Amino acid sequence: MSTSLMPNYKPLPVTFVKGEGAWLWDTQGTRYLDALSGIAVCGLGHAHPAVTNAICEQAHLLLHTSNLYGIAHQQRLADALVRITGMDSTFFCNSGAEANEAALKIARLYGHRLGIKRPTIIVTEGSFHGRTLATLTATGNPKIQVGFEPLVEGFSRVPYNNIDAIIPHPDIVGILVEPIIGEGGIIMPDADYLVKLRALCDQHHWLLMLDEIQTGMGRTGEWCAYQHNNILPDVLTLAKGLGNGVPIGACLARGSVAEILTAGTHGSTFGGNPLVCRAALAVIDTIEQENLLQRAQVLGEYFSQGFKKALAGINGVVDIRIKGLMIGIELDKPCTQLISQALEKQLLINVASERVIRLLPPLILSNAQADEIMSIVSHLIREFLKVPVTEG
Ligand SMILES: *Cc1c(COP(=O)(O)O)cnc(C)c1O
């Protein structure tokens, strides 16, 4: 769009200037339905009054003093996160990648305290953990790594959803995994995958580190996806939906791991400042007050039944994967063109892994909006699959 920006993004030819709930308006005043929530960020929709008010109130009082001083809202937010996740302590940062960086540093310190000189972290194929050097190394997608070698040492990769592929080794200190793979195409593991990972980590004293940056904050119908399995991780990372649009990430830990990051071992200038913590507190309050975890479950069921009906018997629809408001519809061929076709119909969607239509609508969606999303997406899929496949 502009030569003064680095060309690392390829934005669609639309610019939004205003939002309300699941609606967005562009510079021309055209209204769009948002089935992506800024990639699972705006779970409460756009301009939610509780978040807006919290931000405005705090902006009038104080934005930032640094972590050299106490921050009351940071303490309150940590208390709230500990309560809803079952974890014991929190470190705040500004993004998902940074939350995972903290997790990786915790795992390395944990290893060194056990006398392991080359701590190794198990990661999976198909995963996405961020774009910093360590997190792109952890990411299971060669496209994200190419050109950035040498990668960071101390990772070992296994296939996703395959416990038997994990071969114990004395250097292993932990496993970093997404409970549901998001960027990699909404891939759901077997129902007992996390339970088995938990047991394996217990057996070997490895840290179970769950990247819930996309699945967390109500997205799957619980605060965190592991809560469907009644287990607890040792380390948990959150970001995206935590601030509903203000940049905030969190790395939480449990038991003795909760005290590994001692003074001087890690930090962030902006991390957990009064502004973002007020916003995140408003997010948690609102999810509780508006009963949005249950709403996400109900909507997930609604989408599940709706899409199964609308797409029944269509050759070329390989799979429909839905957990709460994480929705993946896998087609039998690349379908990235559907993104701009949906945009022409004033609907925001995404395609992950080239063949998976990915929908991450806000938790405040109405049934009528869900109907509209299903109607447009089903229509586009039908049209698309009639097009003969061209080679090349
Ligand atoms: C988005 C995402 C990240 C990276 O978050 P950023 O805020 O972009 O750094 C990490 N892990 C998962 C699972 C994600 O979906």
The ligand as an SDF file (V2000), in Angstrom:
LIG
                    3D

 15 15  0  0  0  0  0  0  0  0999 V2000
   -0.7100  -16.0660   17.1580 C   0  0  0  0  0  0  0  0  0  0  0  0
    0.0010  -17.1580   17.8550 C   0  0  0  0  0  0  0  0  0  0  0  0
    1.2890  -16.9810   18.3900 C   0  0  0  0  0  0  0  0  0  0  0  0
    2.0890  -15.7030   18.1990 C   0  0  0  0  0  0  0  0  0  0  0  0
    1.4690  -14.6000   18.7450 O   0  0  0  0  0  0  0  0  0  0  0  0
    2.0280  -13.1150   18.3630 P   0  0  0  0  0  0  0  0  0  0  0  0
    1.2490  -12.2200   19.2540 O   0  0  0  0  0  0  0  0  0  0  0  0
    1.7500  -12.9140   16.9100 O   0  0  0  0  0  0  0  0  0  0  0  0
    3.4780  -13.1050   18.6420 O   0  0  0  0  0  0  0  0  0  0  0  0
    1.8520  -18.0250   19.0850 C   0  0  0  0  0  0  0  0  0  0  0  0
    1.1900  -19.1970   19.2390 N   0  0  0  0  0  0  0  0  0  0  0  0
   -0.0300  -19.4050   18.7400 C   0  0  0  0  0  0  0  0  0  0  0  0
   -0.7150  -20.7070   18.9650 C   0  0  0  0  0  0  0  0  0  0  0  0
   -0.6740  -18.4070   18.0120 C   0  0  0  0  0  0  0  0  0  0  0  0
   -1.8760  -18.6270   17.4820 O   0  0  0  0  0  0  0  0  0  0  0  0
  1  2  1  0
  2  3  1  0
  2 14  2  0
  3  4  1  0
  3 10  2  0
  4  5  1  0
  5  6  1  0
  6  7  2  0
  6  8  1  0
  6  9  1  0
 10 11  1  0
 11 12  2  0
 12 13  1  0
 12 14  1  0
 14 15  1  0
M  END
$$$$
